[in-house]
Amino acid sequence: MSRVEAVPPKGWILADFDDTLAPDDSHAGLLRFILRRRLWPLLLLPVIALGGLVYLVPSLRRQGISLIWWAITLGLSPLGWRTMVRAYCHTRSGLYREARTLLLEEGARCWVISASPRGLVRAQLHRQLPGRLPHRILGSRMHYRLGGLLPRFYCHGQHKLLPEILALKPSLALSDSPHDLPLLALGEQAWLINPNPARLQKIQAHLPRILPKRWSL
């Protein structure tokens, strides 16, 4: 019996990546990985800390995460960036079992939409499912500015509702995060992955039809 038999037989599937298809926040994990490998950006710790504080203000999230990215990647070359991403992917634990089944069986109709850099999400999925990437992968778009790497577009929360996403009529949307309520609301069905009781209650208050799912490695 398929683990994803509850997925509607027709229509698009919208899926967050971090803590939804795979455990943990790979975005934050990659930043910590780069910082440990380079070390000297610790001299810019006040800038990193400021970025963290700014990030807590919802209307300034992109500016906050940009400060963090810039400080940690200052002087990192494009080749160095790709090397860091590949090395970090080797440290990741992989996809949840149920997510792997979903992507293997329904990948042709899956859109993965993540706040993590698109290249990072693509690299992880390619490592876990070589030759079996989902229909589309959308994520934050990165560029170089003032010697560092930072998001040109931060694909987070409401900003995940890109024009191509709004043009779809998805059968299913899944995420782990209250930030993705706008995305979850688009699906005929909506799944919340591994929520704690408080998070489930918070999201049910806005989206009563949400279904909690317990996924594991």
Secondary structure, DSSP 8 states (H G I E B T S, - for coil): --TTTTS-SSS-EEE--BTTTBSS-HHHHHHHHHHHHH-GGGGGHHHHHHHHHHHTSGGGHHHHHHHHHHHHHTT--HHHHHHHHHHHHTT-----HHHHHHHHHHGGGEEEEEEEEHHHHHHHHHHHSTT---SEEEEEEEEEETTEEEEEE---GGGG--HHHHT---SEEEES-GGGHHHHTTSSEEEEES--HHHHHHHHHH-TT-EEE----
